[in-house]
């Protein structure tokens, strides 16, 4: 049982390292992580008494 937990721990650490590496190296391969920059305007009507 301990061996299984140890391998799952190693797999989680490896997955984290791969995810961080993809976040840094991804833009060099065409992955764009930036959100679209568009302005959204919406009228707000406040009702007074």
C-alpha positions as CSV (number, residue, x, y, z in Angstrom):
1,X,0.0,0.0,0.0
2,X,2.8,2.4,0.8
3,X,4.4,1.7,-2.5
4,X,1.2,2.7,-4.3
5,X,1.0,6.0,-2.3
6,X,4.6,6.7,-3.0
7,X,4.1,6.2,-6.8
8,X,1.0,8.4,-6.8
9,X,3.0,11.1,-4.9
10,X,5.8,10.9,-7.5
11,X,3.2,11.1,-10.3
12,X,1.6,14.1,-8.8
13,X,4.9,15.9,-8.5
14,X,5.8,15.0,-12.1
15,X,2.4,16.3,-13.3
16,X,3.0,19.6,-11.5
17,X,6.4,20.0,-13.0
18,X,5.1,19.2,-16.5
19,X,2.2,21.7,-16.0
20,X,4.6,24.5,-14.9
21,X,6.9,23.7,-17.8
22,X,4.0,23.9,-20.3
23,X,2.9,27.2,-18.9
24,X,6.4,28.6,-19.5
25,X,7.3,26.9,-22.7
26,X,3.8,26.8,-24.3
27,X,3.9,30.3,-25.9
28,X,7.0,29.3,-27.9
29,X,5.0,26.5,-29.5
30,X,1.9,28.7,-30.3
31,X,-0.2,28.2,-27.2
32,X,-1.6,31.6,-26.2
33,X,-2.9,31.8,-22.7
34,X,-3.8,35.5,-22.6
35,X,-7.5,36.4,-22.4
36,X,-9.1,38.3,-25.3
37,X,-8.8,42.0,-24.8
38,X,-12.3,43.4,-25.6
39,X,-14.2,46.2,-23.9
40,X,-17.7,45.4,-22.9
41,X,-20.1,48.2,-22.1
42,X,-23.6,47.7,-20.7
43,X,-26.1,50.3,-19.7
44,X,-27.2,50.2,-16.1
45,X,-30.5,51.8,-15.2
46,X,-30.8,52.7,-11.5
47,X,-34.3,53.2,-10.3
48,X,-34.8,55.9,-7.7
49,X,-37.8,56.4,-5.4
